[in-house]
Amino acid sequence: MSKETGLSDVWAQLRFDRTVPRGLVHRAAVAEVLITDALEPVEGVVRFAAQWPAWHPYFAVGGERPDAAIVAETLRQATIYLARRFFGAAESAAFLMNRLMVSVAEVELPAGVGPRDIHLAVEVREVVHRGAHLRSLTTVARFESRGVLVAEGLGELGVIPGAVHRKLREGVAAVGPSTRGGVAEDARRSCLLADGDRAWLLLPPVANATIFDHDLDHLPGMAVLEATRQAALGGDGGDGGGVDGAGDGAVWFSGFDASFGRFLDAGRTSRLVRTDDGPADALRQDYELEQDGLVAVRARVSLTPREGWSAPAPPWRDATRDGPGRGPTAG
């Protein structure tokens, strides 16, 4: 039996007809769970099945080119799931994604009318335990659809003991469905509040039922992704830039690379600052997100022209991993 035939038999074991338990990917709504199945690790690789819906009120799906946002959310869910299911993260533990990177492949997928089944191979590296408890790990992922490489990603996960996390976050108010005060809506435009000199005020998009499908006391990584995406596309939430895959915009949201150094309180205003020297419509843009004058996140957004598609190379292939997306100031 060839290696290709053997791998095909492995993938065939995965199912797409139900999701994994929502709590294992930190989701309240079953409809927001993208992971459908996972196999036990083999030689440090966990293989997942995921399904991207044919339509979604927030993620760009169904087009010929995948959107970096749904790739990032799928990687986030897979990383948290394997940490709990296979690598000993305690049920009470909290997670901090210290780094999250995704790069969309240079590919045009056949347009379809139904959901897209995704095979996800996740190599787990740099696993650190303290006693019986997981403290950190790194995931390197390949996303495929019908045998075609769709995207690649990397996640660096920190695991915080439950008692330590409760002490760190004691007294910090949570926001989300309990504070929405009305029906959830597509609230991408409500994320950035004011445009200054390459700087924006930022409130969490609490009305966005995908990002805040349960109460949170911290600003989640997907909210940071949304804020930087809006800033890179002129703060229009995607309509003008065509980032949602439905418009006639000139660019596509093809890559995201962010390092997270500290928690951002979800109920408070933060400040997003453009830090590179490029023009407003540059295809690579660097940002810092601050709260109380301390830098909590450094991020790079990659955009790709719809004409002349050329996706950015995944940064973890480089010999050095330093750069704008590395090493936030923790304060």
C-alpha positions as CSV (number, residue, x, y, z in Angstrom):
1,M,0.0,0.0,0.0
2,S,1.4,3.4,-1.0
3,K,1.8,6.3,1.4
4,E,-0.9,8.2,-0.5
5,T,-3.3,5.3,-0.3
6,G,-2.7,4.9,3.4
7,L,-3.2,8.6,4.1
8,S,-6.4,8.5,2.1
9,D,-7.6,5.7,4.3
10,V,-6.8,7.7,7.4
11,W,-8.7,10.8,6.1
12,A,-11.7,8.5,5.3
13,Q,-12.1,7.8,9.0
14,L,-13.2,11.4,9.7
15,R,-16.8,12.4,9.8
16,F,-18.6,15.6,8.7
17,D,-22.1,14.8,10.0
18,R,-22.0,16.3,13.4
19,T,-19.8,18.7,15.4
20,V,-17.4,18.1,18.3
21,P,-18.8,19.2,21.7
22,R,-19.1,23.0,21.6
23,G,-17.4,23.5,25.0
24,L,-14.2,21.9,23.8
25,V,-13.8,24.8,21.2
26,H,-15.1,27.6,23.5
27,R,-18.4,28.2,21.7
28,A,-21.9,28.6,23.1
29,A,-23.7,28.2,19.7
30,V,-23.4,24.8,18.0
31,A,-23.9,26.7,14.7
32,E,-20.5,28.4,15.3
33,V,-18.6,25.1,15.8
34,L,-16.5,24.4,12.7
35,I,-14.7,21.3,13.8
36,T,-16.7,18.1,13.1
37,D,-14.2,15.3,14.0
38,A,-10.6,14.5,15.1
39,L,-8.4,11.4,15.2
40,E,-5.9,10.5,17.9
41,P,-2.4,12.0,17.4
42,V,-0.1,9.9,15.2
43,E,3.6,10.8,15.2
44,G,2.7,14.2,16.6
45,V,0.0,15.0,14.0
46,V,-3.7,15.4,14.8
47,R,-6.1,15.1,11.8
48,F,-9.3,17.0,11.9
49,A,-12.4,17.3,9.8
50,A,-14.0,20.8,9.6
51,Q,-16.9,22.2,7.6
52,W,-17.2,25.7,6.4
53,P,-20.9,26.7,5.8
54,A,-22.2,27.7,2.4
55,W,-23.3,31.0,3.9
56,H,-22.5,32.8,7.1
57,P,-23.5,36.2,8.5
58,Y,-19.9,37.1,9.3
59,F,-17.3,34.8,7.7
60,A,-16.7,35.1,4.0
61,V,-17.5,31.6,2.6
62,G,-18.8,30.1,-0.6
63,G,-16.4,32.0,-2.9
64,E,-13.5,30.8,-5.0
65,R,-11.0,32.1,-2.5
66,P,-11.1,31.4,1.3
67,D,-11.1,34.3,3.7
68,A,-8.3,34.4,6.3
69,A,-10.8,35.0,9.1
70,I,-12.5,31.6,8.8
71,V,-9.1,30.0,8.5
72,A,-8.0,31.7,11.7
73,E,-11.2,30.6,13.6
74,T,-10.8,27.0,12.4
75,L,-7.2,26.9,13.6
76,R,-8.2,28.5,17.0
77,Q,-10.9,25.8,17.5
78,A,-8.6,23.0,16.5
79,T,-5.8,24.1,18.8
80,I,-8.0,24.5,21.8
81,Y,-9.7,21.2,21.1
82,L,-6.5,19.1,20.9
83,A,-5.1,20.8,24.0
84,R,-8.0,19.6,26.0
85,R,-8.7,16.3,24.3
86,F,-5.2,14.9,23.7
87,F,-2.6,16.9,25.6
88,G,-3.9,17.2,29.2
89,A,-5.1,20.7,29.5
90,A,-7.2,20.8,32.7
91,E,-11.0,21.5,32.4
92,S,-10.6,24.6,34.5
93,A,-7.7,26.0,32.6
94,A,-7.9,29.2,30.5
95,F,-6.1,29.7,27.2
96,L,-4.2,32.6,25.7
97,M,-3.3,32.4,22.1
98,N,0.2,33.9,22.2
99,R,0.5,34.0,18.5
100,L,-1.9,33.3,15.6
101,M,-0.8,33.3,12.0
102,V,-2.7,32.2,8.9
103,S,-1.8,32.5,5.2
104,V,-4.3,31.7,2.4
105,A,-2.9,29.6,-0.4
106,E,-2.6,30.8,-4.0
107,V,-5.6,28.8,-5.2
108,E,-9.0,29.3,-6.7
109,L,-11.5,26.6,-5.5
110,P,-14.4,25.4,-7.5
111,A,-17.5,27.5,-6.6
112,G,-20.2,25.4,-4.9
113,V,-23.6,25.8,-3.5
114,G,-23.1,23.7,-0.4
115,P,-20.8,23.6,2.6
116,R,-17.1,23.0,2.0
117,D,-15.5,20.0,3.8
118,I,-12.0,20.7,5.0
119,H,-9.3,18.2,6.0
120,L,-6.9,19.7,8.5
121,A,-3.6,18.2,9.4
122,V,-2.1,19.8,12.6
123,E,1.4,19.1,13.7
124,V,1.9,19.6,17.4
125,R,5.3,21.0,18.5
126,E,7.0,22.3,21.6
127,V,4.6,20.7,24.1
128,V,5.4,21.8,27.7
129,H,3.9,20.2,30.8
130,R,4.4,21.2,34.4
131,G,3.7,18.1,36.3
132,A,0.5,16.5,34.8
133,H,-0.8,19.8,33.4
134,L,-0.2,21.3,30.0
135,R,1.4,24.8,30.0
136,S,2.0,25.5,26.3
137,L,2.1,24.0,22.8
138,T,2.5,25.1,19.2
139,T,0.4,23.9,16.3
140,V,1.3,24.1,12.6
141,A,-1.6,23.4,10.3
142,R,-2.4,22.6,6.6
143,F,-5.9,23.0,5.4
144,E,-7.1,21.0,2.3
145,S,-10.3,20.8,0.3
146,R,-10.7,17.9,-2.0
147,G,-6.9,17.3,-1.9
148,V,-6.1,21.0,-2.7
149,L,-4.1,23.1,-0.3
150,V,-6.3,25.9,0.9
151,A,-4.3,27.6,3.6
152,E,-1.6,27.1,6.3
153,G,-1.5,28.4,9.9
154,L,0.4,28.4,13.1
155,G,-0.8,28.8,16.7
156,E,1.2,29.3,19.9
157,L,-1.1,28.4,22.8
158,G,-0.4,29.3,26.5
159,V,-2.4,27.5,29.2
160,I,-3.2,29.3,32.4
161,P,-4.2,27.3,35.5
162,G,-7.8,28.1,36.4
163,A,-7.0,29.5,39.9
164,V,-4.3,31.8,38.5
165,H,-6.6,33.0,35.7
166,R,-9.4,33.8,38.2
167,K,-7.0,35.8,40.4
168,L,-5.7,37.7,37.3
169,R,-9.2,38.6,36.1
170,E,-10.9,39.1,39.4
171,G,-13.3,42.1,39.3
172,V,-13.1,42.5,35.5
173,A,-16.6,42.8,34.0
174,A,-17.7,40.5,31.2
175,V,-19.6,41.6,28.1
176,G,-21.5,39.7,25.4
177,P,-25.1,38.3,25.0
178,S,-26.1,39.3,28.5
179,T,-25.1,43.0,27.8
180,R,-26.2,43.3,24.2
181,G,-29.6,44.8,25.0
182,G,-31.2,43.6,21.8
183,V,-31.0,41.2,18.9
184,A,-27.5,40.3,17.7
185,E,-26.6,41.8,14.3
186,D,-23.7,41.9,11.9
187,A,-21.7,44.6,13.6
188,R,-18.4,44.8,11.7
189,R,-18.8,48.5,11.2
190,S,-19.2,49.1,15.0
191,C,-15.7,47.9,15.8
192,L,-13.7,51.0,14.8
193,L,-15.0,54.2,16.4
194,A,-12.9,57.1,15.2
195,D,-10.3,57.6,12.5
196,G,-7.4,59.8,13.4
197,D,-3.8,60.1,12.1
198,R,-3.4,56.4,11.3
199,A,-5.0,55.5,14.6
200,W,-8.5,54.3,15.7
201,L,-10.4,54.0,18.9
202,L,-11.8,50.5,19.3
203,L,-14.7,49.1,21.2
204,P,-15.5,45.3,21.2
205,P,-18.1,44.4,18.5
206,V,-20.4,42.9,21.2
207,A,-23.4,42.9,18.8
208,N,-21.5,40.5,16.5
209,A,-22.9,37.1,17.6
210,T,-20.0,35.2,16.1
211,I,-17.2,37.0,17.9
212,F,-19.2,37.3,21.2
213,D,-21.4,34.2,21.2
214,H,-20.9,34.1,25.0
215,D,-19.9,36.5,27.7
216,L,-16.2,37.4,27.8
217,D,-14.1,39.6,30.1
218,H,-11.3,39.9,27.5
219,L,-11.2,41.1,23.9
220,P,-10.8,37.8,21.9
221,G,-8.3,37.4,19.1
222,M,-11.0,37.3,16.4
223,A,-12.1,40.8,17.5
224,V,-8.5,42.0,17.0
225,L,-8.4,40.3,13.6
226,E,-11.7,42.1,12.7
227,A,-10.4,45.5,13.9
228,T,-7.1,45.3,11.9
229,R,-9.0,44.0,8.8
230,Q,-11.3,47.0,9.0
231,A,-8.4,49.4,9.4
232,A,-6.5,47.9,6.5
233,L,-9.6,48.2,4.2
234,G,-10.5,51.7,5.2
235,G,-12.7,50.9,8.2
236,D,-15.7,49.8,6.0
237,G,-16.0,46.3,7.4
238,G,-15.4,44.8,4.1
239,D,-18.0,46.3,1.7
240,G,-15.7,48.7,0.1
241,G,-12.7,46.5,0.0
242,G,-14.6,43.4,-1.1
243,V,-13.1,41.4,1.8
244,D,-16.4,39.6,2.3
245,G,-16.0,37.8,-1.0
246,A,-19.3,39.3,-2.3
247,G,-18.3,42.7,-3.6
248,D,-16.3,44.1,-6.4
249,G,-13.4,45.3,-4.2
250,A,-9.9,45.2,-5.5
251,V,-8.2,43.3,-2.6
252,W,-8.7,40.1,-0.6
253,F,-7.9,39.5,3.1
254,S,-5.2,36.8,2.6
255,G,-3.1,36.8,5.7
256,F,-3.0,37.6,9.4
257,D,-0.1,37.4,11.9
258,A,-0.5,38.6,15.5
259,S,1.3,38.2,18.8
260,F,-0.7,38.7,22.0
261,G,1.2,39.8,25.1
262,R,-1.5,40.5,27.7
263,F,-5.3,40.5,28.2
264,L,-7.3,43.4,26.9
265,D,-10.4,44.1,29.0
266,A,-13.4,43.6,26.8
267,G,-15.6,46.3,28.2
268,R,-13.1,49.1,27.7
269,T,-11.9,51.2,24.8
270,S,-8.6,50.3,23.2
271,R,-6.5,52.2,20.6
272,L,-5.4,50.7,17.3
273,V,-2.3,52.3,15.7
274,R,-0.9,51.7,12.2
275,T,2.9,51.4,12.7
276,D,4.4,50.8,9.3
277,D,5.5,53.6,6.9
278,G,3.6,52.4,3.9
279,P,0.8,54.1,2.0
280,A,-2.8,53.8,3.1
281,D,-3.5,51.0,0.5
282,A,-0.3,49.0,1.1
283,L,-0.7,45.3,0.8
284,R,1.3,44.6,4.0
285,Q,0.2,46.7,7.0
286,D,1.5,46.6,10.7
287,Y,-0.6,47.5,13.7
288,E,-0.3,47.8,17.5
289,L,-3.3,47.6,19.8
290,E,-3.0,49.4,23.1
291,Q,-4.9,49.7,26.4
292,D,-3.8,52.0,29.2
293,G,-0.8,53.0,27.1
294,L,0.5,49.4,27.1
295,V,0.9,47.5,23.8
296,A,-1.0,44.3,24.1
297,V,-1.0,43.1,20.5
298,R,1.2,43.5,17.5
299,A,-0.3,42.4,14.1
300,R,0.4,42.3,10.4
301,V,-2.4,42.1,7.9
302,S,-1.7,40.9,4.3
303,L,-4.0,41.9,1.4
304,T,-3.9,40.5,-2.1
305,P,-5.1,42.0,-5.3
306,R,-8.0,40.1,-6.8
307,E,-6.1,40.4,-10.2
308,G,-2.7,38.8,-10.1
309,W,-3.4,36.6,-7.1
310,S,-0.2,36.1,-5.1
311,A,-0.7,35.0,-1.5
312,P,2.0,35.8,1.2
313,A,4.5,33.1,2.1
314,P,3.8,31.6,5.6
315,P,6.2,33.4,8.0
316,W,7.0,30.2,9.9
317,R,8.9,29.0,6.8
318,D,11.5,31.6,7.4
319,A,14.7,30.9,9.2
320,T,14.0,33.8,11.6
321,R,10.6,34.4,13.3
322,D,11.3,37.9,14.4
323,G,9.4,40.8,12.8
324,P,6.4,43.1,13.2
325,G,4.2,40.2,14.4
326,R,6.5,39.1,17.1
327,G,7.2,40.0,20.7
328,P,4.5,42.3,22.1
329,T,5.2,44.5,25.1
330,A,3.5,42.9,28.0
331,G,3.8,45.8,30.3
